[in-house]
């Protein structure tokens, strides 16, 4: 029986047909993938915040919860989201790093998000609402772990800071505008009007995730090698009758970057690390750096300063294995020696790095400083200035506006490292946090003071957050440069960003509880003081361990000299 042909639309969306996908260059472009991830992050955070004004209504009018129990169940619904995010993020990261596709987990996460939205929209019992929030947290875990790992795959580790700047804008926009729009739409269009807005955003997200083509998938069509007969620069292994030889084309042989000679049947070379290499030159560099196993015996291609040669002999039949060398442990070798992937789970290796642990702590602290205001600021402006819920929502705009400059901060960290902006951000945030305790009465002057301090605080939080997003990638990059192959062929970026998500979610849980508890027990001024002290204390690990131990020897890390991975 003949197989049914794949529908053209399905072929277009899957991008796995043998034919070149339609609009491949656009669908796999850096700009399109960055927009897709940024919108996915915005959608996730928007859906988290937009229903906050709606939940009390759903509890009382749809689930028939008593007024005295509404605050309790609102807290529960907020907490289960954070708990699901914390629990699911490491698992999603582990699965994503073992998946052949980043898009598939993103689509599964989108299904979870759609299911969660249906439950929250039509649910009429506490159980349904709780399950909906759990699914929403799990979906968020997929977006943060897989989406950010996809971004690293797309832009590479050297430009990740600038790319994360756009993600930071999405985060800030989602956190700021979601409760505001939720309240306005609910007031004017009612309960279902809020969900109409949500479904429009979800549909846009679905279309983007289905249309995107991962870079590694696009490479099947964009990086097709030329046939050997038509590629005069291809490296060729030839049998001379007295052993095999590696034929090096003239364009490589005469290049000023790379010269080779024969010495005791070893291919030797001199590399200029400051210059770029063509694809073929990089093949020769790889041969010069990799220790290979041939018939159980390790053979090295070592570097030295040479003259040019026509052909570089390779002993025996090892020539057939030149491009399939097994990576072998080099316990006594140089730091750059290739290794087998470690038998330890990648997540344990990540957690053994002081540099990564410091970054995760800083993420937690930044999240606390950013989300603490959700619980106390609306009540504060209502008490002092008599503002409505709409006006209270607008007061978060000063916190968000500085995030528009996040890509510039990311570009700075790509060039100069993350230590300086993160440390300065924590130090500068401290006085603005403490000065917020001066906002203690009504009046236009107090409103101006509050907006000015919130804008300054938002700038310092932006200076921290974007480099922290990139520091996760910087740390993995440094580890893999010291121990190539340590995390296996597929790497551990998704698992690393799973840990990042756990840290940020922890801050989302701790921040509002911290601020609300301190304000209730000892007042607004003390709350501002404690947050200021937290910021100052957090500057210490940021300064000591970001980009590696401050007293350590610098090691290369892309275009910048980032320090050790540990």
N, C-alpha and C positions, 0 to 999 in steps of 0.2 A: 504494500500500500504506500502510495507516495505521501511524503510528509507535507503537511500544510505549510505553505510559504509564510515566513515571518512577516507580519504586517509592517508596512513602511514606517508607520509612526513608531512602532516598538523598536524597530531597527535604529531609527533616528535617536531615540531616547537611550537605548542601551549602549550604543557606540562600540559594540563588539563584533560587528559584521566584518567580513574580510575586505569590504569596500571602505574607502575613506569616508568618514562621517561628514555630513553636511556641515558647513561653517566650522570646521574643526579648529582653525586658527583662532577664531573668536571664542569658541566654547572652551578651549583649553588655555586661553590667554591668562597671563598673570592678573590683569585688571578684572576679568570676569570672575575668576576663582576667588580673588580677594573680596569682590563685591558679594559673592555667594556666601562666603563664610561670615562676613560682617553682617549681612542681613539675617543669616541664621542665628547669630548671637543676639542681634537686636530682637528678633522674633521671640526667642526664648525668654529674655529678660522682660520684654514687653508683656508677654502672657503671664509672667509671674506677678507683675505689678498692676496690670490693668484691672484685674478682678478684685483687688483689695477693697475698693469702695463698694463692690457688689456683694462680697461675702456676707456681711451682716444682714443684708436684705434676704439673701438666699437662705440663711439660717433661720430667720424668724418667719418669713412668709411662705417658704417652700418646704423647709424641714421641720417647722413648728417647734423650734428651740425656744425655751423661755428666755426672756430678756436678761435675766440674771446670769444665764449660762453662755451668752453670746461671746463675751470676752474670752472665756475659757476655750471655746471651740475655735475662735479666730486664731488664738495662739497655737492650738493643736494643728490647725491646717497650715500655718506658717512653718511649724517645726517639722512636720512630716515631709514637707518639700525639701528642707535642708538635710534631713536624715537620709532621704532617698538619694539625693545628690551625693552625699558623702559616701554612701554604701556602693552606689553604682559606678562612680567615676573610676576607681581602680580596675574594676572588672571590665568596663568598656574600653579602657586603655589597653588592657592585656589582650582582649579579643581583637581590637583594631590593629595592633602590631602584628598579629598573626593572620589577619585577613589579607587577601590578595587585592582588595579594593578598599579605598576610603569612602567611596560613594555609597556602597551597600550599607554599612552601618549608619551613615547619615540618613538614608531612606528609612531604615528600620526605626531610627529615633523619631523620624517625622511621623511614622505610623503611631508610635506611642503618644506623640504630642496631639495628634488628631483624636485618638481615643480618649485622652485625658480631657480635651476640650469638650467633647461630646458629653462626657460624664458630668463635668462641672456645669455645662449649660442646661442639661435636662435632669440632672440628679435631684431627687426629692428626699434623700435620706443622708444622714451623717456618714454612713458607711460608703456610699457612692462618692461623696465629696472627698473623703479621705483617700480612697483608692485613686480618684482622679488626680489629686495632688501628688501622690506617690509616682504615678505614671509621668506626671509633668516633671518631677525631679529627675527621674530616670532619663527622660528625653533630654533634659538640660545636660546631664552627664555626657551623653553622646555628642552633643554639639560642642561642648568645651574640649573634650579629649580628642575626638576624631577631627573636628573642624580645625583646631589649632595645629594638629599634626599635619593635616592636609596643607595648611598654609606654609609650614616649614618645607614640605615636599615641593611646593610650588615656587617659592621665592628663594629658597636656600638659606643656610644659616647666616650668611654675611649681610643680608638685607632684611632680616627678620624683624629688627627693631622698628624700622619705618612701617612695615606691614602691620605689626601689632599696634602701632599708633592708630590706624584706622579701626581696628577691632576695639580699641579703648574708647574711641568716639561712639561706636555702636553701643557699648556697655553704658556709657554715661547718658546717651540719649534715651535708651530703654528705661533706665532707672528713673530718669527725670520726667519724661513725658507720659509714661504709662499710667501712673495714678491720676495725673492731671486730666488726660483724655478720658480715662475710665469714669472719673467723676462727672465731667462735662456731658459725655454721651449718655450716661445713665440718667442724669437730671433732665435731659432734653428728649431722649429717645427711649428711655426705659431699659429694663433688664436685657431683653433680647437685642436691643440696639447695640449694646456693648459686644455681644458675640457676633453680630454681623460684621463689625469692624475687625474682630479677631479672625474670622474666617477669610476675609479678603487678604489679610496679611499671610495667613497660612497657605492660601492658594498661590500667592506670589512666591513664597518660600519653596513650595512643591515644584513649581515650574523651574526655578533656578537650580535646585538640586538634581532634577531629572535631566536638565539640559547640559550641565557641566560635564566636561571630560577631563579626567585626571591627567596630569602631565605625563606620567609613565605610560598611560594608555595612548595618549597622543603621540608619544615617541615612536610607536610602531609604524606610524606613517611619516612623521617628520624627520626621523633619524634613520632611514633605511640605508644600509651600507651599499656602496657601489659594487658591482661585480668586479671580481679580481682582475679580469682582463681589461676593464675600463678604468681601473684605479691605479695609476702609476706610482702612487705613494704608499701602497699597501705593503706591510711587512710580510715576507714570505719565507717559510722554512723549506729548504731544499736538501735533497739527498745527493751528496757528491760522490758516493761510492766508498768513501773513506770516513764516513760519519756525516752528520747533518750540519747544516749551516743556516744561520739567520741572515737573510738578505736585507740589507738596510738601504732604502732608496736614497737617491742622490740628494733630494731636497732635505732629508733629515741629516744625511752624512755631512753635508756642507753647512748645516745651520750653525750660527754662532752660539746657540744656547747649549748644544749637546754634541759631544764628541765621544767616540768609542774606540777602544783598541782591544786586542786579544792578549791575554797574559795567563799562561797555564790553563788554557781552555776555559777561561772565565770572561764573561762579557763585563767590561768595566766602563764607567762613564763619569762625566763631570756635569753637574746640573747647576744652572743659575736659578735659584728660587725666586728671584725678583721678576723674572720674565714669564710670559705665558707660554704654554706648549700647545702645539697642534695635536689633533687626536692621535696621529701616528707617533709623534714624539712622546706623547704621554704613554703609549703602549710600551715604548722602549724604556721609559723611566720606570714603569711598573715592573718590567723584567729585571731592571737593575736593582730594585728595592726588595722584591719578594724572595724569601727563601722557599725553595720548592722541594717536594718529596718525589724522588724518582727511584723506584724499586727499593723503597725502604731507606734510601740514603739521601740525606739532606744536601742540596746543592745551592750555593749562593751566587748571586750576581752582584758584585761589590763595586763601589765607586772609586774612581781615581782620576787624575788629570791625564788625558790621552791625546793621541793624534787620531786622524780619521782613518777608516778602514773601508774596504769594499764589503767584506763579509765577516761575521762574528761566529766562529765555530762553536757548536754546542755538543758536548760529549754524548756519544751513543744515541739511543732513541729518545733521549730527554726532550729533543726538539718537538716531538709530538705532544708533549705535555706542557709546553711553555705557557699556553693560555688557559690551562686548567690546573694550575699548581694548587696543592692542598696547603692551607694555612697551618703552620705548625707553631707550637709554643716556643717562645724564646726567653726562658726564664733569666738567662744571663746576658741576653742581648741588649741592644740599645733601646731607649724608650719607644722608638718608632717601630719596633719589630712587630710583624703581623702575628696574630694569635688566633687560636680557636675561640669561638664564642664561649664565654664562661658558662660553667654548669650551674652557677647560682642564678636564681630568678632575677631578671633585670630590675625589678622593683626593689629587691634587697640591695643590689649594687647601687642603685640611685640613693636609697636612704642611708647608705654608708658614707656618702659624700657630705662633708661639713659645708661645702659651698652650696649644695642644693638644699640642705636642711636650713641654712641661713636664709636662702631665697624664699623658702616656703614659710618660714616664720615671718619674714617681712611682708609676704602676701597676706598672711593672716592679720598682721597688725594694720596694714593699709586698708583691708576690708573692714576691720573694726572701726577705724577712723572715718571711713566713708559711710557705712551703713548705720552708725549709731544715731545719726540725725533723723532717720526715718521714724523713730519712736518718740522723739522729744521735740523736734523743731515745729511741727504743725501745732502742737499743743501750746508751745511757748508763744508763737505769734498770735494765736487766738487769745491767749491770756493777756498779753501786753497790749496788742493793737486791735483786738476784736475782729480779726480777719476771718473770712469764711473759708470753707474747705478749698474753694477754687483759688483764693488768694494764698492760702497756705501751700498749695501745690506749686504756685509760681515762685515761692521763695527758694525752691531748689534750683532754679535756673542759674543763679550765680555760681553754684557749685559745679554745674555742668559746663558752662561756657568755656572755661579754660581748656577743656579736653579737646577743643577744636584744633589746638596746637600740638596734639599728641604725636602726629607723624614727624614733626620737627624734632621732638624729644627723642623719638625712636631712631631717627637718622643720626642724631648726636651719639647715642649709645652704640650704634653700629660702628661708628668711626673711632670713638674714644673709650668705649667700654661702659659698663653699667654702674660701677662703683660710685663715681662722682654724683650723677643725678639722683640715685636712690638715697645716698647719705645726706646730700644737701636737702632733698625733699623732706626727709624726716626731721632734720634740724630746723628748717624754716617753718615747718608746720606747727612746731611747739608754741612759739609766741602767739600765733594767730588763734590757736585753740584756747590758750589761757585768756587772751584778751576778749574772747566771746563772753566771758563772765560779766563784762561791763554792760552788756545789753540786759538791763534790769528794770526798765521803765518804758512808758509810752512816749511818743513824740516822733516827729519827722527826722530829727537828728539821730535818734536811736535806730530808725529804719535804715538810714544811710549807712550808719556804722555797721549794722548787721550785714547788709549787702556787701559792703567793702570787705569785711572780714571773711565772709563766705567765699567771695571771689578769690581772695588771696589764698584761702585754704584749698579751694578747688585747684588752683595753679600748682600748689605744692603736691597735692595728691596725684595730679597728672604727671608731674615730674617723677614721682615714684613708680606709678603703675606701669607705664609703657616699658621702661627698662626691665621691670620685674617680669613682665610677660616674655621679653626677649632673653632674660638671664637664664631661663629654663633651657632654651635652645643653646645658648652659649656654653652652659655647663656640659651638656651632652656632647657638643662639638669638641670641647677640650678633652673630655674623657676618651673620645674615639680617636683623636689625634695622637694621644699618648698610647692607647691600646687599640689599634685598628681591629675591627671585627669583634670587639668585646660584647656588643649587644646582638650579634648575629646579623644575618643578611638584611632583615627588615627593620632593624633599629629598635628604639624604645621611646620615640617621641610621644606617641599617644599615651603610654604609661606615665611618662614624666608630666604631661599636661593633665593626666588624671590626678596626680598628686597636687598639682597646682589648683585644680578644681576643688579638691578636698580642703585645701588650706583656705581658699576664698569662701567656700561654703561655711567653713567653721567661723570665719569672721562675720558672715551674714547672720549666723546664729548668736554669736557672743555679743556683737555690737549693740543691737537694739536692747537686749536683756541688760547688758552692762549700763547703758545710758539710762534706761527707764528705771532700773533699780536704784542707781545712785541719786537721780533726780528726786525720786519718791522719798528716799531715806534722808538725804542730807542737802539736797537742793541743786539748782542749776550751776551755780558757781563752782561747787566741788566737782561736779561732773566734768566741766570744762577743764579744770585743773588735772584731774586724773587722766583724761585723754591727752593732754599736753605732756604729762610725764611719760605716758606710754610711747608717744612719738619720739621723745628724747632718748629713752632707753633703747628703742628699736634702731636708732642711728648707730649704735655700737656694733651689733653683728653685721649691719649693712656695710659699715666702713671696714671691718676686719676681714670679712669673708667673701663679699661680692667680688666677682672676677678672680676668686682664689684668695688664699691667705695673703694678707697684705705684706708679710715679710718673706713670702716665697719667691722663688726664682721665676721670672717670666718665661712663658712658653708661647709659641705662636698659636694664633687662633683666628685664622682667616686674614682679613685685611688689617686687623688690629692685633696688638700684643696682649691677649687676654691671659690671665695667669692660670695656675694649675687647676685641674678639675676638682681637687679635693680641698 
